[in-house]
Amino acid sequence: MDWNTAIKGFQIYLKLERSLSSNSIEAYLDDIQKLSSYSNDNLKISSPLHLNRDQLQEFIYTIFNNGLSDRTQARILSGVKAFYKYLMIEDVIQTNPTSLIEGPKLSQKIPDVLSIEEIQLMIEAIDLSDNFGHRDRAIIETLYACGIRVSECAELKCSLIFDEQSLIRVIGKGNKERLVPIGDQALQQINLYRNGYRSQLPKVKNHEDFLFLNKFGKKISRISIFNIVKKYKCAAGIEKEISPHSFRHSFATHLIEAGVNLKSVQEMLGHESITTTEIYTHVNTHFLRDTILKFHPRNQRTQ
């Protein structure tokens, strides 16, 4: 089996068996293409079946020494491991040469979080007299109200918004669906946008049901949502580096600070493992420390 045959089979496996998104599949395939190029150019090996553990470890070391971030290195190693797991499942190989290869130790990055005041400043910076003012506000309100990913926001459909139940149905990673509560403020802005300028946009086949559209009547792109957030972050005078994902972090952090249990936050975020959600307990550390120091009876200073 040559590299091209193996990679094509891996692509089908990722799509049909793993149900990964097109972005995830593209990232995996790009990583395996790197391994294929290294194997052909440096080792003169034209098949993934002929690589042993030492050669794969050498490839990983080469990647690690290219100045890539720990997270990128870990992602590439994850792609290589998934590729050889696929070859094992297909009985193309009998032993997995990547099983003992270790990646970098990732430091847990505390995500950027917006304060409630900063979110309000961004909302107030939106010009609602602009054609897309209500759309932009609805996007920001929805990101914060529901804690959804930017891709999930771009894919949100009108038919999956249930006003009476105050719920939206979100299509997450691996096409997994979940119901997420949505507040009145976000629903109000969504309906103002839907009944206003959105209704005047061109009707484009296969795009009619998507909630957030561009000026051509097509589904808004992830990049456009990034640019919208950047626009109002600057307009609000916020200096910290933020992205659409910052609203997801803020959503989780503010809920945990308010006393919502971790399991509920996990379900709303669509995390498979609660360990992923636990990072927000670390974000909360300073809040908890300051609260305890302020209110614990044994920490009260005498006047």
N, C-alpha and C positions, 0 to 999 in steps of 0.2 A: 504493500500500500504506500503510494507516494503522498507527499504533503498536500497536494491539491485535492486528492480524493478524500483524505482524512479530514481536511478542513471543511469540505462541502458536507460530509456526513455529520460533523460536529455542529455545523450551522443548523441543519435539519433537527438534530437532537435538541439544541437549545430552544428552537422555536416550538416544536411539537411536544417534547417531553418535559422541558423545564418551563415552557410558556413565558419566556422572558420578553421584555419589551425590545423594540427594534434598537433602541439606544444601547441597552445592555448587551445585546447580541453583537452589535458593531464593535463595542469595546472589547469583548472577548475575542472576536476574530482578529482584531488589530493586534492584540497581544500574541496570539498564536502565529500571526504573520511575522512578528518580530523573531519568534523562536525559529520559524522556518527559514528566514533569511540568515540568521546566525548559523543554523545547522548546515545550510548549503554553502555559505560563503566562508565560514571559519573552519568547519569540521569536515566539509565535503561529504556530508551524509544526506542522502536524498529521501529518506523515509523516517518518520517519527518513531517507527518500531525499532530502529537501530540505535537510538540514543539511550545511554545508560544514566544511572543516577549521578555519577561524577560529572558527566558532560552537561547534564541539566543544571547541576549545582554551579558549574562554571558559567553557564549562561546567566543564571540568577545573579552571580557575583558581578558579572559584566554590567548587567542592568543597574545593580545597586551602586556601581561606581560611576554612573553617568550623571550624577547630580540630581536624580529624580527625588521627589519627596517620598517620605516613608509610606504615605498612603498610596501613591502611585505604584511604588515597588510592591506593596502588599496586593494591590489589585492585579498586577501582572502575574504574580505568583499564583494568585487565586485562579486566574484564567488558565494557566498551565496545568494546575492540579485538576481543574474541571475537565480539561481536554483529555488528560490521561485516565481520568475516571470514566469518561465516555468510551475510550478504547477498551477499558476493562469490561464495561457493561456489554459491549459488542463482541466480547471474546476475541478481540484482535490481539491483545496481550494477556499474559497470565499473571504477571506481577506488575505492580504500580511503582515505577522508578521515582515518583515524586513523593512517596508516602513519608519519607524521613527528611525531606527538605524543609527547612524552617525559613521564615521570612523575618523582616525587621519587627522589633517590638514597637508597636504604635503607642505614642503618647496620646492620652485621651484629651482631645481638644474641646475646651469649653466653648460652646457656640455663642455667637453674638446675640444679645437679647435687647429688644427695644423696650423702653419703659412705656407705661400707659400714656404718659404725657407726650412722649415722642411720636407715638402712633397718632395721637390726636392732632399734633402739629402737622403731620403729613396729610391727614384727612382735611384739615382746614386749609391747606395749601392748594387744594384741588379747585379749579375754576369750573363750577357746575354750569356756567353759561356756555362753556365750550361743548361742541357736539359730543365729544367722548368723555365729558366730565363725569357723568353718572356711571359710565362703564368703568372708568379708572377707579372711581370711588368704590364701586361694587367689587372690583377685583381685590383692592386692598382690604375692604371689610370682610370679604370671603376668606382671604388668606389668613387673616387674624382670627375670625370667628370660628373657623373650622380646622385650622392647623393643617391644611392640605398641602401637598407638594406642588411645585410650580407646574409640573407636567399634568397633575390631576386637575389643576385649575384650568389649564388650557383645554383639557378634554371634557370639562364639565358640560352636561347637556341639559337643555330646558326640560326635557321629559323626565329627568332624574331629580328634579327639584319638587319637593312635596311641601307646599306652603302651609297647608292646614296642620300637618304633623311637625312642622319646623325641622325637617330633615332633608338631607341631600344624599343621594347614592353616589359614591365615589368609586371609580375604577382605578385600583392601585397597581402596584408592581405585580407582574405575573397575571394580569387581568383579574386579580382578586377584588371582589366587591365588598364594600362596607357602608353602613349607614352612619352618618355623622350629623349631630345636631347643628342647626344654624340659627343664629339669633335674629331678632326682629330688625335690627339696624341693617344687617347685611341683606335680608330679604327685601326690605323696603327699597334699598338702592338697586338691587337686582330688578325689581319690578318697575322702578322709575326708568331704568335703562331699557328694559324689554319693551315697555309700552311707549317709550319715547323714540330716541334716535335709532335704536336697533331696528325698529319696525320700518324705517325708511331706507335701510340698506338693501343692496341688490340681493336677490335670492339666488344662491349658488348651489347647484346640485351636490348632494352629500355633505353640505355644510349647514343646512337649514336648522338642525337641532342643536348645534353647538351654541352655548350661551354667549361666550365672549368672542366677538368678531372684529376683524380689521375693517378698514374703510371700503374694501372691495367685497365685503360680505363673506369672507372666508374665515375659518377658525384662526384665532389669534395664536401667534407662535410663542414659545417659551422665551425667546430673545426679546420679544416685544414686552412681555411682562417684566423681565429684568429691567428694560429701559424705562418702563412706567415707574417702577419702584425707585430707580435712580433719579428720575426727574423730580419726584415729589420729596425725596430725601434731600436733594439739593435745595429745592424751594423752601423746605422747612428749616434749613440751616443746620441739619444734623451732620456732624463731621465723622462719626464712626462709619466704618465700612459695613454696609448691609446689603442684603439680597432678598428676593422673595422668600428664601428659606428662613430668613431672620424672623418672619412672622410666625412660622411654624415653631421655631424655638421659643418665641415669646408666648405663643398660645400655650405650650406645654408648661413653661416655667410659671406663668401667671396662674394656671389652674392648680399646680402643685402648691404654690404659695397660698392659694385660697383653701387648701385642704382636700382637694380631689385626690382619691387614691390612685396609685400608680397603675394598677390594672386597668382602670377606666381610661386613663390617658393613653395607655398602650393601645387599647382597642380603637380609640378615636384617631390615633396617628397611623394605625395600620402596621405597627411593628410586629414581626413574627415572634421575636423574643423580647421578653421584658427587660433583659440586660441592655438592650439598645435604648430603652426608655429611661433606664436608671441614670443616664448621664445628666438628666435634668434634676436629679437629687443633688448632684455636685454643683450645678448652677445655683442651687438653693442654699448652699452652705453658708454664704455670707449673710443671707437674709435670716437664716435660722440662728446663726451666731449672734447677730445684732439684736434679734428679738429676745433671746435667752438672757443676754447680758443686760438688756434694758429692763426686763420684767421679772426675772427670777429673784425671789425674796432675799437670797443670800448674796446677790450682786448689787443690791441697792446701796448707794453711797449715802452716808450721813451728811446732812447739810451743815 
